[in-house]
Amino acid sequence: VSATTVDPITGEVLRTRLDEIVHNMEWLLFHSGYSPILRESYDGSACLLDGQGRVVAAAGMPMHGYPYRYHVRAIMDRYGDALRAEESYLINDPYSGGAFHVPDVAVITPVFYEGRLIAFTASISHKPDVGGLVPGSSGAGARELLHEGLLLPGVRIWTANGLNEDVDALVRANSRTPEELMGDIRAQIGCTRVGAERLRGLCDEYGADLIAVSFDLLIDRAERLLREQLRTIPDGEAEAEWHLDSDAADPETPVKLRVRVTKRGDHIEFDYTGSAPQTKGPVNIRPQSSEASAVLALVGFLDPNLPVNEGLNRLITFTNPEGQVTHALPPAPVNNYFPTMQLLYGLVMKCLGELDPDRAIAPGGQGTGALTMGFPDPVTGRSAVYYELMVSSLGAHPDGDGTTLVLAFCHISTTQPIEIIETEYPVTVLRFEPVIDSAGAGTFRGGPAFVREYRALDDFRMGLRSGGYKFGSWGVRGGEGPARAGCRLNPGTDREEHMPALFARELKAGDVVRVVFAGGGGLGDPRERDVDRVLDDVRNGLVSIEAARETYGVVILEDLSGVDQAATAALRVPAVAAS
Amino acid sequence: VCELLPECRISLSSRVLPVIREYVRLSTTALDAYVGPVVERYFIQLATNLREVGLTTGQSYVMQSNGGLMRITIAAQHPNEILLSGPASGVVFGQDLGRVVGEQNLVTLDMGGTSTDISVIEGGMITQTRQGKIAGQDIGTPMTEIHTIGAGGGTIAWIGTDGLLKVGPQSAGAVPGPACYGRGGTDATVTDSNVVLGYIDPTRFLGGRMQGSAELAHEALARLGAALELSPLEAAIGVNRVVNTHMAIGLRLTLEAKGCDPGRFVLVAFGGAGPLHAWRLAEDVSIPRVAVPPHPGIACAMGLLQTDIVHVYMQSFLVRIDRVSAAEVSRRFGQLIERARADAEAEGFGADDIQLFRQMDLRYPHQGYELAMDCPFDEPHETDLESLRRKFDVRHEQIYGVSAPKEPVEIVNLRVRLVVSVASPEDVLEPSDESSADAARIGERNTYFESLGGFESTPVYDRSLLHAGATIPGPAVIEQLDSTTVIGPGWIGTVNPYATLMLARAT
């Protein structure tokens, strides 16, 4: 049998059975992990790769598909014939492996059947702390990779005797949150080893040869589905560029990102030539990150149901010169990869929208990343690290308004429940609410910005790694850009300070941190927005009466009971006539 | 608010769902506020109307999503407790069937026209969840955990853009229904493939009261198969395999999420289509036995008559299990039990009518999800807490593949479940002088079995003519008004004294 001769029934059965395995692993990971990042924000994933290290199927955080292939390749290079079924390996190196940044620790378990290496089961989860300069490990102050935490180049965390206590001790000794770190790693070991067992069970049932063929089939299938989708957009070229605020090392200099997309037939190229040289500060990214950004944008644009596996790579080429911010070389720090990836994602989307304007999607708000607060734990004396993934709202799409408050290109992450934060950390959340007039206006508007305000009940070390505070994002096809993200300390007091997107410093008990999560961009002329939708927005506190009139050309009655139709018509006529 | 707006119904989150995580609590409270006025009006009206038509019974109860009953007047105040009560009654049915036949570990498979509901009953207890969804909204009210799959008799087969054969989740429903119904449906459905494979006789739907057409089923599968270069039979085999795979995955994931070994379970198959697919699913999932109740098509309705009054009392109590005294645990359970007894009394039940069950939710510190552990004690001793902790390690290892016996364990919640048994219909007992199945044999027809290499002439039995003690070796087809049961090759069926058809692997 080969992938081309498997009948469409067996193919579907095996596809769903492999899917079952990764979803089972994902469930185990999220339900047994320790850290709130994993169990509340779901910043983790599970993956099945074939014996050659090609990604076959994955579940959880969608962008992790690209790190896995680099990680497994590194493990294969390092161990070769010394890989053992009873072992699991720990890896987080962004250079020799495929991590976006050091806290994304992966566990890789090789799967053997009848003495033959047939696959790998793997899991990535973002750790609350792996050492480094600041609580949470990722900080604005990093100037080289070794500032970003303990590097694990693919070491045995699990052996025939169970947990490798030497590695366990080493990892614990290098973390501010050893229990959570090892609890998450144990969950990863467990889920990959259960996944390996399930896969062996599938080999018992169907034979290892057919299972190997089913891997090819899934990879071929992804290629086929992408090929069909690529044919639905016109051939052409498009370019886009935008800036990150700075690299934190040189606060005054913006960092340029540039993308050129060339689509011909059933092939597409992403070219990052012309982006800024790699920076001293930590906004650099590695190829796994720049590739994941483009592929997720492509999948999101074409069909979010496309499976993200090795098959897609057959139709995609990357041009990404070394030494750029999009392809950093050692020892450049990479911990603030997220805003860079998100901006690249937005730029790729922008290019695709120019190739096929009917399907254009406005970008989500820039300004995602993470906020950390490190506290001394009163019980253990070690630090507790509160870690919040910064989300934003999404941009408008051709069928409707942008969604609120999700991670703008990892669409599954949620904000942490305030009650969990307040129970587990010395923090009070004072406000969490939408910001009026913050959504990018348009025929369809983006999601609104949100403000979250924290008061610390203990002295703490604050770290923020975000972006887009100066340049924000944009609207498409006549839509407007949204309000930008931002951070202020002690707002409304004489100690008020506006903060940059990337900083780390010591703060005192009682200090207040106000963070604004950016809104999403708008799509189409705001003056063509449905009048009732504008009225709803005003009633819901998302749009002011003034903005309804000035931006949308809709006159809302003062008591919000309805719309002044005549006045609205008068305001809107010139706009329609002009268009 | 009550002073200013006395007529206003209030949904207060601290009453609707007093547990941590604001979003789920808000969402649940919003659901309560949305459906509350309608439900309240309806129930009050219903109670009045029932009285007016002279229907006076002490048993006017409403089913809750957790599989228990509550008085209609109380239900009017807690609409969020009843939103998913329909499917829950099927699970209660399975629980009761288990009680009757003496089985503690069951997994229910309720396969109807559009979907299949799967739920696990372990140790005689229905599984509860606090992470439900209704109409896309999160609901945190404890409810019967049910895994729903878009796979039923009317589920449509189609060809995906990847060229593979897909089944569901779209369904042809009852109208137009499967192609073989002859009501204008042209899509090939699961039922159509069962007709082509000989499992269902379309001339005998509803005991012959509805006439279907085997030809229409063949034509539908021929159309589906043509596009894949498959014969109608190959297409039918494919539809059957794919839909069985979906259901088998659902069964496995549901059992694995609880760390359950399928080998200890009985598959309770009902809904119109459940008994047809059950033996094959049991084989795929390694469940050794299947129970098919006397009237699979009306199991959910039966469940409503078999359920008990249930109230759950919960208290958050975050403490390390090795740092709390047994006396303190006992005291806190005592408070919950006091509330339970008071409520039972207010509902008119005495101390002898009620049963109480204690549970603790345990986890390792830092974990966000707990495991509910039964407390096999009334007054705990220190050693009981230690042994509970060790049981937790074992259970954690079963479910997640690892455990941490050297780490401390935390109690998160204490829970007391109050159960008041309500009189159920009499269990059906059939006289068993005639135990041979021969009298029930009404003919034979060609049916397809993969393990037999194709079609085999297979005996057909009439369920209503089967007596207790009758034994039927597979392959066999058993027809009845509301369902069709298939016994596969290598399986054997026995009618037990409660008129339940038990299938097991022949030894």
Interface residues (C-beta under 8 A of the other chain):
Chain A: D7 P8 I9 G11 E12 V13 R15 T16 R17 E20 H23 N24 W27 L28 H31 S32 G33 Y34 S35 P36 R39 E40 E179 E180 G183 R186 A187 I189 G190 C191 R193 V194 R221 R224 L225 E228 T414 P417 I418 E419 I420 T423
Chain B: I20 R21 E22 Y23 I159 G160 T161 D162 G163 L164 L165 K166 L228 L230 E234 I237 G238 R241 V242 T245 H246 I249 R252 L253 E256 A257 Y364 P365 H366 Q367 G368 Y369 H396 I399 Y400 G401 V402 A404 E407
